[in-house]
Amino acid sequence: MNTYSSVRMKIGVLAVSIFAVLGSLHAIEIANIAQAVDIAGKQRMFTQRMLKDYAMVGIGNSFANPAEDLKKVMKEFDDHLESLHTFAKDSQTKKSLESQRSLWEPIKRLLQEKPEKEKAVILQKKLDELLSAADKTTKLFAAQTGKKSGEIINISGRQRMLSQRMASLYMLKVWGIDDPQFKKKMDDAMKLFETSLKKLEASELNNEKINELLKRVDKSFGFFKIMNSSSNRFIPSLIYSKSNEILKDMNTVTGLYASQKIR
């Protein structure tokens, strides 16, 4: 082998090694059980955010680049699943995560195809199954804290999911997908969001920043109340934007709860 070929081979091996290292850096190193509850809860939210993005692409609305966001969220779901599996210690939680993985693989393939109404109906059902599996995993992690904060992190994290669920349901309606359960699903999501928000507002774990953010979330939620009671059709980009405002604030709140000393 000549010197040139040898150098090329070494560069190739080095490039592969660097890629492998950088790829592994995407997975989050979970430091404690509170963070595990937070990350597991995000998986619930991702199921509904992916559906929202898929529907936005389907109706041809490019506001905030939903196609790119969908790719990003899919990658994060994969990375979080890997991180949670690495962190999990007990067999029950690992089994729950394996259940998520088995549900996730066919969903991932479906999400990579061109959005179509017929596929959206199947996708919604499959993502709801994945949502249930992710919720079970989150509750398993929350129970392991054995503390009040574990349940509060769980409830707070669930608000992120509900913000995306309300939006995704509306997007599917705008797309013209006939779901006979639409009103019940939307009413259930909004009722759970409202009752959970009241629990969070009354939590003894709150500080000034958390209270400030929860007030802002309550104000943003008012928009969804108007939307749900109105016969008017709202602009999808407005729904998308408002749901992301709630998501951002609730993500910060959940992080603030998770960063507190477990008690």
N, C-alpha and C positions, 0 to 999 in steps of 0.2 A: 504494500500500500504506500503511495507516495505521500509526501508531506502535506500537500494541498488537501488530499482526500481525508487524511488523518485529522487535519484541523477542522474540516467540514463536519466530520463525525462528532468531534468533541463539542463543537458549537451546537449541533443538533441535540446531543444528549443533555447539554446544559440548558437549552431552551425548554426541553421536555421537563426537566427537573424544576426549573423556575415556574413553569406553567402549573405543575402539580402542587407546588408550594403555595402559589397565589390562589389557586382554586380552593385549597383547603382553608385558606384564610377567610373565605366567605362564611363558613360555618361559625356561629356564635359560640363562644365558650361560656356556658352558663355557670355563674359563680355560686348561686345559692338557690334554695327552694322557692323563695319569693320571686326571683327572676324567672324560674321555670314556670311558675303559674302565669306570669305575665306573657312569656313567649308562647306557651301552650294556648293561652287565650287569643293571641294574635292569629293563630291558625284558624280559629272560628271565624274571625273577621275576614281573613283572606278568602274563604270560600264564597262569601257574599260579594266581596270586592271584585273577584274574578268574574262573577256572573254579571255584575254591573258593567264592567269594562267590555265584556263579550257583547252585551246588549247594545252598548253605545256604538261599538264597531258595526254591529248588525244593522242599526238604523242609519248608519252613515254619518254619525256625529263625531267630529274629530276634536271637540273641545278638550283641552288638557291632555291630548294624545293618549286616549284609552288603550290603543293597540300596544304602545310602548309600555304603559303601566301594567298591562296584562302580563307581558313577558317578564317584567321586573318582579311582580308578585308571585308568579309561578316559580321563579328562581328562589325567592325568599321562602316560599312554602317548603321547597325541597331542602334548603339549608337548615331551616328551623326543625324540620322533622329529624334530620341527622343529628343536630345538636341535642334535641330532647332525648333521643334514643341513647346518645352517649352519656347524658346526665342521669337518666333513669336508673334506679338501683333495684327496684322490686319487679318481680315477674309479671304482676298484674298490669302495671303501668307499661312495661315493655310490650306486653301482648296487645294492649290498647293502641299503642303506637304502630305496631305491625298491622293492626286492623286498618288504621288510617292509610298506611302505605299501600295496602292491597286495593283500597278504594280509590286512592289517588292516581295510580298508574293509568287506568283507562280514561280517567277524567283529563289527565294531562294530554293524552293523545287527541282527545276530542277538542280540547281548547286550542290545539295547534292547527286545526282544520279551519276552513273558511266558515265564519258564522252564518248559520241558516236557522230559520224559525223552527223547523222540524227538529233540528239538533238541540235548539235552545230548551225545548220542552224536556228532552231526555237529560240534558245537562243540569237543569234546575233540580230535577229529582235526584240525580247522582250527587250534586253538591250539597243538597240537604242531608243526604245520608252521611257524607263526609263531615258536615257540620255537627251532626249528632255524635259521631265518633270523636271529633276534636273536643266537643263539650265534655264527653265522658273522661277523656284524658286530662283536661284542665281541672275537673273536679277531683280526680285522683291525686293530682299534684297539690291542689288546695287543701285536701284533707290531711296530707302529710305534714303540713305546717303545724297543725294542731292548735292554731291561733286564730284570733278574730281577724287579723290582717289578711290571712290566707283567703277567707271568704270575701272580704272587701275587695281584694285584688281581682278575684274571680268575677264579682259583680261589675266592678268598674271596667274590666277588660271586655265583658260581654256587651257593654254599651257601644264599644267600637263596632262589634259585629252587627248590632241592631241598627246602627246608623247606615251601614252598607246594605243591610237587608231591606230596609224601607226604600232605599234608593233603587236597588236592583229590581224589586217588585214593580216599582213604578216604571222603570225603563222597559221591562217586559210588556207592560200594559201599553205603553207608547208605541212599542214595536208592533203591536197588534196581536200579541199572543193571548189567546183566550184561556184564562185560568179560572175555573168556576170557584176555586178557593181563594181567589185574590183578596176579596174584602176581609175574609176571616184572617188570612195570613197577615195582612197589613194592620188590622185592628189588634191582633195578638201582639205583633211586634211593637206597636206604639204603646199599648197598655203596659207591657213588660218594661219598656224603656222608661215610661213615666214613673212607675212604682219603684223601679231600681234607682232612679235619680233621687227620689225622696229618701230612700235608704242611705244613699251616699251623702246627701246633704245633712243627714242627722248623725253621721259617723263621728265618733270621738277621735278618730285618727286624722281628722281634717286639720289643716293649717290654713293660714290666710290665703296662700297661693291656690290651694285646692278649692277653697270656697269661692274664690274669684273666678276660677275656670268653670266650676259647676254652674255658677250664675250665668256665665256666657253660653254654656251648653243649653241651659234651660231656655234662654232667649232664642237660640238657633232652632231648638226643637219646636218652638212656637210656629215656625214656618211649616213644618210637617203637619202640625195640627190643622192649619189653615188649608193646606193642600189636600188632606184627607177628607175634610168636610166640604170641600168646594167641588162644584160640577165642572169647573173650568179645567182645561188641560194646561199644565205648566210646561215651560221650556225645559227639556232634558238637561241642558248645560247648567241651569239654575239648580236643579235637583242634585246634580253631580257635585256642584260647588258647595252647596249647603251641607251635604252629607260628609264631604271632606273636611269642612270646618269643624263639625262635631267630632269626626274621627281624630283630627289633629289634637283637639283639646282633651278628649278622653284618653288619648294615648299618653299625653303628658301627665294627666291625673293618675293614670294607672302606674306609670313609671315612678311618680312621687310616692304613691302608696308602697310600691315594691322596694323603694330605696330606704324606707323606714326600718328601724330595728324591729324584727318580728316580735309581736306581743299579742 
